[in-house]
Amino acid sequence: MSVGGTYDCVTKTPMGEQKSTFTVVPSEDGTTFTGSNAGTLGSMEVKDGKIDGNTLTWKMDMTVPMPMTLEGTATVDGDQLTGSVNAGAFGAMPMTGQRQA
């Protein structure tokens, strides 16, 4: 099953739980992906998105509440996404998601 799709996600941040919509658009060969993560603080484009089996890795440039590059990693199991987003000095923040039907 493809890891592509739109996921309703929750990331546990120092500012509380942040809900977002994470979109994964795999490349034709299925080794990379583009997409975005859109939430209440705005939308961030996926950079350097990579797919290894059912594991995703990516980066995003955050501007609010402060400029920072976030590094994400997640595993897709069926319609469930489980992983974390590393926010530099703030450490890793758990991220979970459910693929939209």
Steps between C-alpha positions, in 0.01 A plus 500: 500500500625849417598738778345783297195682621369766734532441874320672788788540747567612855848606611568537874698825523617719791203724403252215539351263244515643148255358247604499136431351160809322366495430125735239349536495119741220394716537189448264206778268615375509859833598659427866573197712582375856507214644698422730787401512865226758557373601843386792712846665478504485120624258235852362456623339179676163520868511400730203433210255540623140478315167502667176614239224500236632739732753669489870418770760575471871420586855600283810532593865552291647781464877531241533783551534793872510408714412194622141525551195280296203622603142419228238485495123490195275498388148423175426318318183606176463305325833553694590817801733502731498804818697541658816631612845399838617630504870584868558577549616859135416579563132427277242335124550506274195451280510187210269423255500211208326334471485120185668370263267316 
